[in-house]
């Protein structure tokens, strides 16, 4: 299982620069600029623009988990 926190940001460019300054590198992103993924060792941080989120508020976070299919094989031996 990998952690994928989602950060809703009012300013995507500034948020991306902030996390890049912390050492994360921008990976996949939407053409519209509403979504940016910043991969890390234990998962990835996803930035989503707040103006198109359901809550339509600047800021906020959520943290879904992704199931990694090969994890079960490596744990069970």
Secondary structure, 3 states (H helix, E strand, C coil): CEEEEEEEECCHHHHHHHHHHCCCEEEEECCCCCEEEEEECCEEEEEEEHHHCCCCCCCCEEEEEECCHHHHHHHHC
